[in-house]
Amino acid sequence: MTFIVTALGATGPTLTACDTATAALAKATELLRAGYEDVLIADGDGVQYGPVEFDQRFTKGGNL
């Protein structure tokens, strides 16, 4: 499954595809730490989650 991480930064929007839930969560965390806003992760069906909810649903929580 491919996960899509989107966010809004000072230079505009960004979109990154990740092959695993762990990689998607890592990218979302990286973007948050870099000051990006509106960080969301979409699953294979296009449903979007905030990083905390994504962590709980896809990586069993505790990774943030």
ZIWO-V625386 format. One record per helix or strand of 2 or more residues. SS is the DSSP state (alpha for helix, beta for strand). FROM is the first residue (numbers start at 1). LEN is the number of residues. Records with the same first field share a line. If there is no record, write none. Layout:
SS->FROM-LEN / FROM-LEN
This chain:
beta->3-7 / 12-7 / 37-6 / 48-2
alpha->21-13 / 51-8
